[in-house]
Amino acid sequence: MNILKKKQPGFTLIELMIVVAVIAILAGLAIPAYQNYVMRAKRSDGLTSLAELQLLQEKFRGSCPAYAAAISTTTRVCDTADSSNNTLVFPTTSPEGYYSLAITSHSTSSYEMTATGQNGQQNDTGCNVLTINQTGQVTPTDCDNN
């Protein structure tokens, strides 16, 4: 008695393993590139906040003899006797929460403000700390998303 086996349709184990290997290789290339893209996109949160803070700092200097020394969330102070007490009213974190903001140096003619990465942006290698000065120069220069 001759029993013929019917060939069942489907994939062999080798074919399935080849597909899994190809997907793993593609994922290994795509995921780091995507994470880098997301990091760069979130960087605009810090850059925008610094630009807004710079505008506010220039407005402050228009009515006070020196630039503001610090950021306050509640009180604006223009102390003509001691400029180290001058404060701007501005949030200390960026709108999306990826950067903390601070005024790191000030005088009657210059200032430097810093956006420091947080909530994952501290891992933005080389661009986790962004600074801007009174001339509008952003450092590091390769982090300004141009």
Residue pairs with C-beta under 8 A, 6 or more apart in sequence:
39 120
39 121
39 123
39 124
39 127
40 145
42 96
42 98
42 120
42 121
42 124
43 121
43 124
43 127
43 130
43 143
43 145
44 145
45 94
45 95
45 96
45 97
45 98
45 99
45 121
46 94
46 98
46 99
46 115
46 117
46 121
46 130
47 115
47 130
47 138
47 143
47 144
47 145
48 94
48 95
49 94
49 95
49 99
49 101
49 115
50 101
50 113
50 115
50 130
50 131
50 132
50 138
51 132
52 90
53 71
53 88
53 90
53 101
53 113
53 132
54 113
54 132
54 134
54 136
56 88
56 90
57 67
57 68
57 88
57 103
57 111
57 113
57 134
60 67
60 68
60 76
60 78
60 86
60 88
61 67
63 78
64 78
64 80
64 83
64 86
65 80
65 83
65 108
66 83
66 86
66 106
66 107
66 108
67 83
67 86
67 103
67 106
67 107
67 108
67 110
67 111
67 134
68 86
68 87
68 88
68 103
68 106
68 111
69 83
69 84
69 85
69 86
69 87
69 103
69 106
70 86
70 87
70 88
70 102
70 103
71 87
71 88
71 89
71 90
71 91
71 92
71 101
71 102
71 103
72 87
72 88
72 89
72 90
73 89
73 90
73 91
73 92
74 89
75 87
75 89
76 87
76 88
76 89
77 85
77 86
77 87
78 86
79 85
79 86
83 106
83 107
83 108
86 106
88 103
90 101
91 101
92 100
92 101
92 102
93 99
93 100
93 101
93 118
94 100
94 101
94 115
97 118
97 119
98 117
98 118
98 119
98 120
98 121
99 115
99 116
99 117
99 118
99 121
99 130
100 115
100 116
100 118
101 113
101 114
101 115
102 113
102 114
102 116
103 111
103 112
103 113
103 114
104 112
104 113
104 114
104 131
105 111
105 112
106 112
109 134
110 133
110 134
111 133
111 134
112 131
112 132
112 133
113 131
113 132
113 133
114 129
114 130
114 131
115 129
115 130
115 131
116 122
116 128
116 129
117 123
117 124
117 127
117 128
117 129
121 128
122 128
126 140
126 142
126 143
127 140
127 142
127 143
130 138
130 139
130 140
130 143
131 138
131 139
132 138
132 139
138 144
